[in-house]
Amino acid sequence: MPFSSLPCLKLPQTDHKVFKKDSELMPNTHKITLGISPCPNDIYIFSGLLLGEVPTCDLAFTTRFEDIETLNLLAQQGQIDVVKISYANYVHCAAHYELLPRGGALGRGVGPLLLSNGGEWSPDREILVPGEYTTANFLLDYYVQQPVRKRFLPFDTLYAELCAVPGSQGVVIHEKRFTFAADGLTLLQDLGSHWEQKTGYAIPLGAIAVRRESGIYEAIDAIAAQSLQWAKTHHEAAFALCRQYAQDLTEGVVQAHIGLYVNDYSEHLGAEGTAAVDYFLDQQRKF
């Protein structure tokens, strides 16, 4: 069914109420692996599930928190039942996964930023990129329209190097769009704005993918919807959980992150969101 992202710091698995030992499971329980990033938007959307506040019927979830490129690679290997992926990665795992119409990240003004530590943009210099299969990498290609020298790094490592090395340039995503200026970095190009101006479509960043052979698509769709609704009606509890995982613990940054990346498209893509994703995937296949 036609229809990254967003790297964040990798954290260890955490025991929330939804995590159960095998000895605690009901006899007919279906054990499910869930892979998401520890970014505030993912934690917020799935907070109802992570805190055990939404019904899961006979599904028992074990959650794995990873940066988005690790999740992309795990999806390519078919190792996780339900996984957050970059939309740009879908062509590499579509045979085994189907995308949910909710729970992901899509919008306007949400795209990755091409930044530098001093100096002007130069396609001849190395560009740091947060993953080969990320939407950020595709939007960089869509902008430069020529071969460039790239080095792929995890998001947190990339940002640290960008801040530390004068003359470096790289693609930054997610909450660092709120802090890069204070960290002394310069905006060269908003890659999301470039996409919007050229295409007229919103930017598809990341989606929730469900393994086709798992037989749980409808159940996961319902759980994702209920989890996000719980978060919206229990914002303080959901926000507190996001604070536990956030790289930047500044309350304003976490709130801004959630406000920007959790939107109407997160509840359901709808016709406009679906058209944006279809167009994106069509363009991505051409590169």
C-alpha positions in Angstrom: 0.0 0.0 0.0 1.7 3.2 -1.1 1.9 6.0 1.3 13.9 9.7 8.9 13.9 11.0 10.0 14.7 11.5 12.6 17.7 10.2 14.4 18.1 10.6 18.1 20.4 9.4 20.8 20.3 5.6 21.3 19.1 4.6 24.7 18.8 1.2 26.5 15.5 -0.6 26.7 13.5 0.6 29.7 10.9 -1.3 31.8 7.5 0.4 31.6 4.3 -1.3 32.5 3.8 -2.6 29.0 6.9 -4.7 29.3 6.1 -8.2 30.8 8.2 -11.2 31.6 7.3 -14.4 29.8 6.1 -15.8 33.1 3.6 -13.0 33.4 2.0 -13.5 30.0 -1.4 -15.1 29.4 -1.3 -18.5 27.6 -2.4 -17.1 24.2 -0.4 -14.0 24.3 1.3 -12.9 21.0 4.7 -11.4 21.7 5.4 -8.4 19.5 8.6 -6.4 19.0 8.2 -2.6 18.6 11.1 -0.5 17.4 10.9 3.3 17.8 13.4 6.2 18.4 13.6 7.9 21.7 12.7 11.2 20.1 9.9 13.1 21.8 7.4 12.7 18.9 7.8 8.9 19.0 7.6 8.6 22.7 4.6 11.0 22.9 2.7 9.1 20.3 3.3 5.7 21.9 3.2 6.9 25.5 -0.2 5.4 26.1 1.2 2.0 25.0 4.5 2.4 26.8 2.8 3.3 30.1 0.3 0.4 29.7 -2.7 2.8 29.5 -4.3 1.4 26.3 -5.7 -2.1 25.8 -3.4 -4.4 23.8 -5.7 -7.5 23.8 -3.4 -10.6 23.5 -0.4 -8.6 22.3 2.6 -8.2 24.6 5.1 -5.6 23.4 8.9 -5.6 23.9 10.1 -2.1 22.8 13.5 -1.4 21.4 14.8 2.2 21.2 17.2 3.0 18.4 18.3 5.8 16.2 16.4 5.9 12.9 19.1 4.5 10.7 19.5 1.5 12.9 15.7 1.0 12.7 15.9 1.4 8.9 18.5 -1.4 8.7 16.5 -3.6 11.1 13.4 -3.2 8.9 15.5 -4.1 5.8 16.3 -7.3 7.6 12.7 -7.9 8.7 13.8 -8.2 12.3 11.1 -6.1 14.1 7.3 -6.6 13.9 6.4 -2.9 14.2 9.0 -0.4 13.4 9.5 3.4 12.8 11.3 3.9 9.5 12.2 6.7 7.2 9.9 7.1 4.2 13.0 7.0 2.1 13.7 3.5 3.4 10.4 2.1 2.4 11.5 1.0 -1.1 14.1 -1.2 0.6 11.6 -3.0 2.9 8.2 -2.7 1.2 8.1 -6.5 0.4 7.9 -7.3 4.0 6.2 -4.3 5.6 3.0 -2.3 5.2 2.8 1.4 6.3 0.2 2.6 8.9 -1.7 5.8 7.9 -1.0 7.2 11.4 1.7 7.4 14.0 4.4 8.8 11.8 5.9 12.2 11.0 4.8 14.4 8.1 4.1 18.1 7.8 5.2 21.5 6.7 8.2 23.3 8.2 9.5 20.0 9.6 12.3 19.2 7.2 16.0 18.6 7.8 18.5 21.5 7.8 21.8 21.8 5.9 24.1 23.6 8.3 27.7 24.7 8.5 30.2 25.6 11.2 31.2 28.8 9.5 31.7 29.3 5.8 29.4 29.1 2.8 27.9 26.1 1.2 30.2 24.1 -1.0 29.2 20.9 -2.8 32.9 20.1 -3.1 33.4 19.7 0.6 32.3 16.6 2.6 28.8 16.6 3.9 27.9 14.8 7.2 24.6 12.9 6.8 22.6 11.0 9.5 22.1 7.8 7.5 22.1 6.5 4.0 18.5 5.5 4.1 17.1 8.5 5.8 14.7 11.0 4.3 17.3 13.6 5.2 19.7 12.0 2.8 17.1 11.9 0.0 16.2 15.5 0.5 19.9 16.4 0.3 20.1 14.7 -3.0 17.0 16.3 -4.2 18.5 19.7 -3.3 22.0 19.3 -4.7 21.1 17.4 -7.9 24.7 16.2 -8.3 27.1 13.7 -6.8 28.6 14.9 -3.5 31.0 13.4 -1.0 29.1 12.2 2.1 30.0 10.7 5.4 27.2 8.9 7.3 27.2 9.2 11.1 24.6 8.7 13.9 22.7 11.8 14.6 24.3 12.6 17.9 27.8 12.0 16.7 27.2 14.1 13.6 25.9 17.1 15.5 28.8 16.9 18.0 31.3 16.9 15.1 29.5 19.7 13.3 29.7 21.9 16.4 33.4 21.0 17.0 35.0 21.2 13.6 35.2 24.7 11.9 34.3 24.6 8.2 32.3 21.4 8.5 28.8 21.1 7.0 26.1 18.6 7.5 22.4 17.7 7.6 20.7 18.1 10.9 17.2 16.9 11.9 14.7 17.0 14.7 15.1 19.0 17.9 18.4 20.5 16.9 16.5 22.8 14.5 15.5 24.7 17.7 19.1 25.0 19.1 21.5 25.1 16.2 21.8 29.0 16.1 22.6 29.0 19.8 25.3 26.4 19.2 27.0 28.7 16.7 25.9 27.0 13.5 24.8 28.6 10.3 21.7 27.7 8.2 22.7 27.1 4.6 19.4 25.6 3.3 16.2 24.4 4.8 15.9 21.2 2.8 12.3 20.7 3.8 11.4 24.2 2.6 13.1 23.5 -0.7 11.0 20.3 -1.1 7.8 22.2 -0.3 8.6 25.1 -2.7 9.5 22.7 -5.6 6.6 20.2 -5.1 3.9 21.9 -3.1 3.6 18.9 -0.9 4.1 18.4 2.8 7.3 16.6 3.8 7.0 12.8 4.6 9.7 12.1 7.2 9.0 8.8 9.0 6.2 6.2 9.2 5.2 3.2 11.3 5.7 -0.1 9.4 4.0 -3.4 10.3 5.5 -6.7 9.1 3.0 -8.1 6.6 3.2 -11.7 7.7 2.5 -10.8 11.4 -1.2 -10.5 10.9 -1.5 -7.6 13.3 -1.9 -4.6 11.0 -5.4 -3.7 12.1 -4.6 -4.3 15.8 -1.5 -2.0 15.6 -3.5 0.6 13.8 -6.1 0.7 16.5 -3.4 0.7 19.3 -1.5 3.5 17.7 -4.7 5.6 17.4 -5.7 4.9 21.0 -2.1 5.6 22.3 -2.0 9.0 20.7 -5.5 9.9 21.9 -4.4 8.9 25.4 -1.4 11.2 25.1 -3.5 14.1 24.0 -5.9 13.7 27.0 -3.0 13.0 29.4 -0.5 15.5 28.1 1.4 16.0 31.4 2.0 12.3 31.8 3.0 11.8 28.2 5.3 14.9 28.3 7.0 13.6 31.5 7.8 10.3 29.7 9.2 12.3 26.8 11.5 14.2 29.2 13.0 10.9 30.3 14.2 10.1 26.8 14.9 13.6 25.3 18.5 14.5 24.3 17.8 18.1 25.1 16.1 18.3 28.5 15.0 21.9 28.0 11.3 21.9 28.6 10.6 24.5 25.8 12.6 22.5 23.2 10.8 19.2 24.1 7.4 21.0 23.9 8.3 22.7 20.6 9.4 19.3 19.2 6.1 17.6 20.1 4.1 20.6 18.8 5.9 20.6 15.5 6.2 16.9 14.7 3.0 15.5 16.3 0.2 17.0 14.2 -3.0 16.1 12.4 -1.1 13.9 10.0 0.1 11.9 13.0 -3.5 11.0 13.8 -4.2 10.1 10.2 -2.6 11.0 6.8 -5.9 11.7 5.2 -6.1 12.4 1.4 -3.6 15.3 1.5 -1.0 13.4 3.5 -1.4 10.2 1.4 -0.9 12.2 -1.8 2.3 13.7 -0.3 3.6 10.3 0.5 2.7 8.8 -2.8 4.5 11.6 -4.6 7.5 11.4 -2.4 7.9 7.6 -2.9 7.5 8.1 -6.6 10.2 10.7 -6.7 12.4 8.7 -4.4 12.3 5.7 -6.7 13.6 7.8 -9.5 16.8 8.7 -7.7 
